[in-house]
Amino acid sequence: MSPEVIYQLKTHLGVNGLPYAIPIHPNLVHLTLGLFILGITFDLIGVLFPLQKAIFKFLAIPATPSNFFDVGWYNILASALITFLTVAAGFYEMMLAEPSTEVKSAWGLQAMQTMLWHGVGGVFLLALIVGMAVWRGFQRYVWCKNDAQQVQLTYLLSGLFIMLLMYIHGTLGAHLAAEFGVHNTADILLRLGQNPNLLLK
């Protein structure tokens, strides 16, 4: 793309370097994280249900393991679907980013290195989350459909490991916003001496 076209595009961008007031990617990231973590957590509760049965009975909560496995499945499925939008929004917003080149992150990385690792990591996590959803679907509808326990222990351990990767990956994203100022609307407005609350009204 020619520099003139890029310049024309940039004349229509807001103070945060995006054509909209608030970045979309960080909001979708938290939806992805929440759905995935809830999916694994509810599957874990379903597996541990026999140990907690007395607690549910005492609290008069009419729960069965299948209820928890249902919630786990639908959350993992929703996480896999929303992550496509999360990664797409991330790449779109990354293409418009103009990070500070004079700063290094807390991990000693420069802006471009952080963006590359975050971008590659996002695609890798997308593949893992979709893989987990497919794996979970096979457990639900094929391998364990007649079993009381709908998920395998290796699945749960893999989910916990992916949560650790999400934490590391999310820290790179936090570095981009906090340390390099990438699309950090409030930070940019404060540096310009403007009130960020007025923009969002």
C-alpha positions, 0 to 999 in steps of 0.5 A, spaced: 500 500 500 502 506 498 504 511 503 499 516 501 493 511 502 496 510 509 496 517 510 489 518 507 487 513 512 490 516 518 487 522 517 480 519 519 483 516 525 481 518 532 486 520 538 487 513 539 489 511 532 483 507 531 477 509 527 473 508 533 473 511 540 475 505 544 479 499 542 475 493 540 480 488 541 481 488 549 474 488 550 474 481 546 480 479 549 476 479 556 470 475 553 475 470 550 478 469 557 472 469 561 468 464 557 475 459 556 476 460 564 469 458 566 468 452 561 474 449 564 472 451 571 465 448 570 468 442 567 472 441 573 466 442 578 463 437 574 469 432 575 469 434 582 462 433 583 462 427 588 466 431 593 461 437 593 455 433 593 453 434 600 455 442 599 450 442 594 445 438 598 446 443 604 445 449 600 438 446 597 441 447 590 438 441 585 445 440 581 447 434 577 454 433 574 451 434 567 449 441 569 456 443 570 458 439 564 453 443 559 455 449 562 463 447 560 461 445 553 457 451 551 463 456 554 468 453 551 464 453 544 463 460 545 470 462 547 472 458 540 467 462 536 469 469 539 476 468 539 476 468 531 473 476 532 478 477 538 484 475 533 482 479 527 480 485 531 487 485 534 491 484 527 487 490 525 488 494 531 496 492 530 496 494 523 494 501 525 499 501 531 504 507 532 508 504 539 513 508 542 520 506 540 524 509 545 521 504 551 523 497 552 518 493 556 519 490 563 521 484 559 526 487 555 523 487 549 522 493 544 515 495 541 516 491 535 518 485 538 512 485 543 507 486 537 510 480 533 510 475 539 503 478 541 500 477 534 504 470 533 501 468 540 494 470 539 494 465 533 497 460 537 492 461 542 486 461 537 489 454 534 489 451 542 482 454 544 479 451 537 483 444 538 480 444 545 473 446 543 473 440 538 476 435 543 471 437 548 466 436 542 468 429 541 468 427 549 461 430 549 458 427 543 462 421 541 467 418 547 464 419 553 457 421 551 454 415 555 459 416 561 457 420 568 464 424 567 464 427 560 471 430 560 478 427 561 483 429 566 488 430 560 483 435 557 482 439 564 490 439 565 491 442 558 486 447 559 489 449 566 496 449 562 493 454 556 490 458 562 498 459 564 499 461 556 494 466 556 496 469 562 503 470 559 500 472 552 496 477 556 502 480 559 505 482 552 498 485 551 498 489 557 505 491 555 503 494 549 498 498 552 501 500 558 508 501 556 508 503 549 501 506 549 498 502 543 491 505 542 491 507 550 485 512 549 485 515 556 493 515 556 493 519 550 488 524 552 491 525 558 498 526 555 494 531 551 491 535 557 484 533 555 479 529 559 478 522 557 471 522 560 468 527 555 470 523 549 466 517 552 460 521 553 
